[in-house]
Amino acid sequence: MLPRNITIERLQEARIKVAQLVLIDRVYLPIFERLENEIATRHHEDDLVARATAIVNG
């Protein structure tokens, strides 16, 4: 997992740049995959926190 000080927005910007590189050379696929997974994980964690907040706040 990447440090939390790297925002989802920065990860999404990096994903765009790496996607462009993937079209040039598939050697960048592992980096693209890691970014995809990290973004999905961050969204999932945010959803869980939102659900926990909803439960606590009734």
C-alpha positions as CSV (number, residue, x, y, z in Angstrom):
1,M,0.0,0.0,0.0
2,L,1.2,3.5,-0.8
3,P,1.4,6.2,1.8
4,R,-1.9,7.9,2.6
5,N,-0.4,11.3,1.9
6,I,-0.6,10.4,-1.8
7,T,-4.1,11.4,-2.7
8,I,-6.6,9.5,-4.9
9,E,-6.4,12.5,-7.3
10,R,-2.7,12.1,-7.7
11,L,-3.1,8.3,-8.2
12,Q,-5.7,8.9,-10.9
13,E,-3.4,11.4,-12.6
14,A,-0.6,8.9,-12.5
15,R,-2.9,6.2,-13.9
16,I,-3.6,8.3,-16.9
17,K,0.1,8.9,-17.6
18,V,0.9,5.2,-17.1
19,A,-2.0,4.2,-19.3
20,Q,-0.5,6.2,-22.1
21,L,2.9,4.5,-21.5
22,V,1.2,1.0,-21.6
23,L,0.0,1.8,-25.1
24,I,3.6,2.4,-26.1
25,D,5.1,-0.6,-24.2
26,R,3.4,-3.3,-22.2
27,V,6.4,-3.3,-19.8
28,Y,4.4,-0.7,-17.8
29,L,1.4,-3.0,-17.2
30,P,2.5,-3.9,-13.6
31,I,2.7,-0.3,-12.6
32,F,-0.7,0.4,-14.2
33,E,-2.2,-2.6,-12.4
34,R,-0.8,-1.5,-9.1
35,L,-2.3,2.0,-9.5
36,E,-5.7,0.4,-10.4
37,N,-5.5,-1.7,-7.3
38,E,-4.5,1.1,-5.1
39,I,-7.3,3.4,-6.3
40,A,-9.8,0.6,-5.9
41,T,-8.5,-0.1,-2.3
42,R,-8.8,3.6,-1.4
43,H,-12.3,3.9,-2.7
44,H,-13.3,0.7,-0.8
45,E,-11.7,2.0,2.4
46,D,-13.6,5.3,2.0
47,D,-16.8,3.4,1.5
48,L,-16.2,1.4,4.6
49,V,-15.5,4.5,6.7
50,A,-18.7,6.1,5.4
51,R,-20.7,3.1,6.3
52,A,-19.2,3.0,9.8
53,T,-19.9,6.6,10.2
54,A,-23.6,6.1,9.2
55,I,-23.9,3.3,11.7
56,V,-22.4,5.3,14.6
57,N,-24.6,8.3,13.7
58,G,-27.7,6.1,13.5
